[in-house]
Amino acid sequence: MAIDVNKREQELVEKFLKKTTLFLGPTPELMQDHTLAPITEREVEAIRKVNNPSVLSVARSKMQAGTNEAFEMLEQIGAAPGAKWGDLVCGIFTAKGDLSIVSSGGVLIFAGCTQYGVKYIVQNWLNDPEVGVKPGDIFYYNDARYGGVHNTDQNLILPVFHEGELIAWIVTVVHEGENGAIEPGGMPSAAEQVYDQGLMISPIKVGENYKFYKDLVTYFQNSVREPKLQLVDMKAKLHAALRIEQRIKETIEEYGVDAVIAVLRKTLDDTVEEVKRRISQWPDGKVRMMGIADSTLRENLLIKVNLELTKKGDKLTLDFRGSSPEFANRPNNSVTSAMKGMLAQLFLSFVWPDLPRNQAVLAPMKFIIDEHSIYNASYDVPNAQSMMTFFPAFTVTQAALAKFLYSSPEKATKVLAPWYNMIRTCIYGGVTQHGETVGNLCADLNGMPGGAREGLDGEHAIAPIFAPMAEQGEQELIEEEVPIMQLSRRLMKDNQGFGKYRGGQGYQMFITQKDSDFFGFMSTTIGSKYPSTYGIFGGYGCPTYPLCKIKGVNIFEIMKNEPEKMVYTTEEIMNNRPFENATYTTHHFGMQFELAEEGEIYIYTQGAGGGYGDVLDRDPELVIKDVEEDLISQETANNIYKVFYDPETLVLDVEKTEEARRQEREARKKRGVPYREFVKNWVTDEPPAHLPFYGCWKDRDIIYAGSPDNKMTEGNLKAVWLPNPKDVRIAQLEAELEALKNKQKQ
């Protein structure tokens, strides 16, 4: 029976419901919205008052310098490896929470995601009588579901007031690593639920009058394996934020508060208009691209990344429908805000690096993403390894954008093949040689190789896709703090994306531990079965890479007593097996945390950037140069590039090379078939029954979840549950045991 209530009664009911809210979780409407907050009357007024371009430019430069200064400061005083080697960022947001100015160095995606945390505070705490926001308040959060990548990234947020008016927010973010998760180092691939992911801080006030609440800091410290790191870096982030606040106040003193407000908003609006202008120059059309993530880090399977990129006028639409459904008990899901933040990094680092670094680059774009897919995951599924799906989305989008950029009359940078995209480093944990408990990761992940460029080869092991100015760390300094030793670190031969211009090459690392009775490693990388990075315009993708282990040996004893047995390349050690009684094994790169005995070797291989163009168009002299620098073997020169030379003098055999390339072109014609015939003989209606495939196959409206019998329809996805690999192995062993028992009975 319907009940009529008058307006007063309705207000009382709404007031009661608001006061008695059971739980304030992430706000779906907020988390899905990547556009700018509507311009306020205060911002309009400020822009009207301060419209001198010179004043705006200088004021913005002063604040930009402040974020850069804070970045350098935080990098110098931070304790976490992520702080020391550049996996951090410092930024300034508008009063409504839009990112406007960010440090030139650092991880832009961190700041791009933090807008959601700031806006959550504005929405829920700004006018709340019990929480509120006032000068000197310190807010903090790390829960990626409120705006972030994963829970290792801890965000400090500071409001900026002028004469009682809230004018801006300051954010400092560091990839802290250790956060008390089920595995040390903060990125647990073994997480089967959000509660396995360690410390989960929703945006909360952790201090006032520029001082932390000791009780909350103590709680955070008791929740992680490295309490000292937690405290030191909270203080480091606070003082970096204070430096930015100082520079903002100096700008106000010199140019007035209206100049600051005008700069923060006008920078965003101008970026939106410029992005529209640049998109309008591209040819209208659609580009489709797909990618594959070949692992959940616990089992090998094929997770599809499906993209349709549509450009019309000044609008760009990124349609990810048809991608894999989310996984209920695996952490390789991504919340939409993290995936969008990564794509903002793509546009601002690799497409338009000359634009101001802010979130407005995505504002004119439209995203279409299915709910309960890997890119729009529910808040109750784990996401600690979201990089395993949104890094491939970055690569797929980068390859698709190259088709539009190639035809653009105006370019801000060279057309680029996909950058290498995976975390090739060790995550570690245990007790150090100094008796301290630690858990974190090494900075070798920052050595991702660059993709080939139009007219140029890619750079070797230069920078990660998420932070072009990050560093790779100093091994000597690392060895002073933790018992990790690198026995070999050198570029790996033939590890390149082949092409007219080749991708940059990565290095191999022999990692072991020394002087600890309790220390171990893990690895969190896809791409052991299916390449994670692709080429463009005929260029090759990167190779696939296994994780290699040499167990049951103490290499330090070998080096002391039989040094002649030590070799320093993967192929030598794995093919020749020089150490008696040791075991030599290869695995996919999703290794959960395991203890390592002193002197046991783990071989990690950094990847390669994608190639650009046809290998048969590569200048033979460039091939010879790669041979001379020991980057490729003679087999690769002969068989891939069809380049022949004198092995002793490296003098090019011009005639043999030209003839080999002519023959290969003729052979291609003979192998080639008309497109319709190829599709008829190659494309199947459904994925093979034995293939653990997730995503659309032939029809985007039909999503497969592991087998042809398990189908979903687009727009109606559900979470996929996977069995625990230990249970699978137990079942296999029990079946083998039962078979042996039956055989005995016979």
C-alpha positions, 0 to 999 in steps of 0.5 A: 500500500502506498504511503503519502508523506508531505515534503517535511516528512520526506526531508526528515526521512532523507535526513535520517537515512543520510545520518544512519548510512550503514557503509560508505563504499566507493561511489560508482557514479564518481568512479566511472566519471573521468570528465572534469567537474563543472566550472564553478562561479569562483573559477569563472570570476578568477579567469575574468580577473586574471587573463594576462597570458604572461601572468598565467604562464609565470604563475603556472611555471612557479607551481610546476616548479614546486611540484618538480622540487617536491618530486626531487625532495621526496625521491631523496628522503623517501625510504621505499625503493619506489621512492628512491628510484622515481615511482612516485608523483606530486601534483596540484588539484583544483578545489573540486578535485581535478588534477591540473599540475603534476611533476614532470617526473614520476608516475602520472597514473598515480596522480591521475587516479588520485582525483577520485580519492580527492573527489571522494573527500570533497563529496563526503567529508568536506561539509561533514560536521564530524570530519570536515576539512580545514587548514592543516588537515592531512588525508590519506588512502591506499585502497585502489577501489577509491581511486588507484592502481593497487594498494601498494600506492599510498596517497597523502592529500593536503587541502590548500586554503587562503583566508578561509577559502579552499582553493586547491588540493596537494597530493604526493604518492609513492609506490611503497611496496610493502603493505601487509598483504598475504605475500610480501612486497604488496602485490600478491598474486596469491590474493583470492579476495580483497582481504588478502591485499593487505592494508586497505585505507579508504580516504580518511583524515590522519592528522590535523595542524600538519601533524599525524595522529599517532594512534592511526600511524601506529595502527598502519605500522602494525599492519605492515611488515616494515613499520619503519618504512611506513612511518618514514614515508608518511613523513616524507610525503607530508613534507613534500606536500608542504613544499608545494603548499609553500610554493603556492602561497608564494605564488599567491603573494606575488600574483594573487589568489585569483591567478592560482585559481585561474591557472588551475582551471584554465590549464584544464580547459585549454588542454581539453580544447587542444586535445579536440583540435588534435583529434580532429586532424586525424582521419575519421574511421575505426581501428580494431586491435586485440591482445592477450594476457597469457596468465593470471600469474597462477595458471596459464590461460588466454585473457582477451583484450578487445578494443575498437577505436573510433574517431569521428570529428573531434571525438575519440571513442575507446570501446573495450567490450568483448574483453574478458570477464572479471575473475572472482578469485584472482587479482588481475582485475582492474577498476575502471579508474586505474585503466583510464589513468594508464591510458592518460599516461599513454597519451601524455607520454607517447602521443602528445608529450608536449601537452601539460600533464593533467587529467583533462587529456581524457576528458573529451574521450568516451569509454565503453566498458562492460561491467564485471569485465577485467576493466570494470571490475566489481569492488569485491574482487581482488585487484592487486595485480591489475597491471597484468590486464591494463598494461596489455590494454595500454599496448593494444591502444598504443598499437591502434593509435599508431594507425591514426597518428601515421596519417596525422599532418601534425605530430608531437612525436614520432610514430612509435611501436608499442613499448615493452609493458611488463614488470620484469623484476623480483619482489622479495621478502624475509629477514635481511643480513641486518636482521630486519624484516622487509618486503618490497620490489627491486627497481629493475622493472623500470628498465623496460625497452622502448618500441621502434620509432619511425626512422629510428631503432628503439632504446635499450632498457630505458624506462617503464611505460608508466614513468619515462623519467624513473630510474633502475636503481644502484645495485651496490646500494641495494646490496647494502640494505637487502641480501639480494645479489645480481651475479649477471646483468647484461643485454640478452642477445636476440631479444628484440622486436625485429623490424625495419627498425628494431625495438629496444632490447632488455637485459637478463638478470641472475639473482640470488640471496646471500647471508640470510637464513630466511629470504625469498622471491616472487615474480609477477609477469605475463608473457611466457607463452604469448608475447605481451608486446606487439610490433606495428606495420609488419614489425615483430613483437617481443619474444616470450620469456620463461622464468629459470631456476637453478636450485640445490646449489650455492653459487658462492661456493662454486665461485670460490672453489671452482670459478671456471664453472661460472657462466653468465648468460641464460643459454649457457647456464641452462643448456650446458648445466655446469653445476653437478647435482643442481636442478635446472627448471623453467616456469611461467613468470607468475611465481608466488613467493617462495623461500630461496637458499643462499646461492640459488639462482633465479633468472629474470629476463627484461623484455623487448620493445615492438618492431616497426616495419618489414624486416626485409626493409631493414638497412643491412648495415644496421643489421651488421651493426647489431651483430658487431655489438653482440645484440643479435646472432648470425642465425638471426641476421641470416634467417630473420633479416636475410642479411649475409656477411663474412663472419670474420670481417663482418663485411656485408655480402651485398649480392647474397643478401639481395638475392636472399631477400628477393627469394623470401619476397617470392616465397611470401607470394607463394605462401599468401592466399586471398583474405577470404580464403585465409579466413575460411581456412583459419577462423573457427566459429568457437575457440577450441575445446581444450583452450582456456580462453576468456573473451569474445571470439568471433562475435563480440556479443558472445563472451567465452569463459574458459570453454565453448560450453561456458558463454555469456552475453555482452553486457551480462558478464559474471565473475569467473571462479578458478580452482586453487592451483594447489587443489588442481595439483592435489587432484592430479596426484590423487588420480596418479596414485589411484591409477598406481593402486589399480595397476597393482591390483591387476 
